[in-house]
């Protein structure tokens, strides 16, 4: 993420909002706030990341040949 932010010349405040995108929303907001990020941008990217995972995840696990319900639950974060 940091490499991409330098490549696209993102502001530090926007980068701080993008870093915690793969955790639960309350934790992401706390991390973003501590880093000086924007709460609204953090919410947008956390929810977008979660929706993409829900849409793509099951098919990706099926194509990878993972059949165990426990393994699927662990991989999807439940």
Order of alpha helices (4+ residues) and beta strands (2+ residues): alpha-alpha-alpha-alpha-alpha
